[in-house]
Amino acid sequence: MPSSFGQIAGRPQLLVLSLMIFAQGSAFGATIPYLSVTAIGTLGMSNQAYSLLVFVSSISAVIISVSLGILSDMLGDRRHMLIAMSALGVLGYGAIYLYPSAPVFLGATSLVIPFFYATSSLLFACARLETGELEPVDAASVNATLRAVISAAWVVTPAGLGLALGASGSMLGAWGLASLFCLFILLCATLALKSPPSRPVRDTSAPGFFGALRELAAPDMLIRLISIASITSTLRLSGTIWPLILTLQLGGKTADVGLIAGMTALVEIPFMLIWAGLLKRYSIIGIIVTAALAYGGYMVALSFATAPWHIYVLAVPGAAFAAALLALPLNYFQDLFPGRPGLGTAFMPINSFLGNGLNAAAFALGSHFLGYSGTSLLGVALAAAGVSMLLFVERRRG
């Protein structure tokens, strides 16, 4: 049976999509790590304005991604959507680079660039269609490999930009580079990505736009969303607190944060492929539950760290289990709607939004009452709650 790399290399459209996904991940990796320092430090935006910006852009990204995901299932041709969304990415990122000011940054980041964020869901929906003839396990393996491509982009791009622009004192060049990545996606979508040979016949039994929204809001679906968001929020909570524990409690340096973050991303990439391979022997629910509980164990160990080298050692098993929680939820949601990849993929931006909210609440409460080390124990509670809800709803389904 061909490997996931062989499946991608042997299918020209999947290969094109993998390059587009790398470019999309690179555009995110070029700008998101430097969002706050550019908005506040370079352009003089206030802390309150920046907080409002993050909230509005998050809401915009969820609404746009979910709407376009549902519409893509109804219309069938995602190529023209990708052309339009990547063109808006060129416009939004390019405007910030060419006309750097707080109003331009605010308008582009909250109203224009969220349309480009939707390319992530559209690209993975396209990939799902390209793997429709494969066995479900092989399709999941390809999906995990494509998810690893995003991690690879996040390893290469932020580090390279930090080295290239760090001495200049301004990271605005990152937005110019992101605009070029969007242009690459636009050219690929225009010149290399194929449209469906004919417009698919509308399935009259399939729900319309508002019917699909009602499906997302069904009780069992809401439980699934909250359970996966609770599980994946542990990754965000860990990413928030371990640098604080390392630098403020254990005497580590900011250079240690960069080294551990890079090491974590490098470990995640091969383990995403390993977990995908294990789908041939184990169920996706079993793997997600196992990884979530093991990651909870990592967070317990994190709370007992007493020296910087403990964080280094814990980063390896933490990244190994995090890889499953990063790669497999997409497959889980897509499998719920096998004939509608746009709707299945639309769960991911909602999951990300809910996960960020749970992370923010846990960090605010934990850091106030328990300290940073104690806050990591809240990650165990989130993982346990998510696993309990997931097992409950899957038993009802079975």
Disulfide bonds with the S-S distance in Angstrom:
none
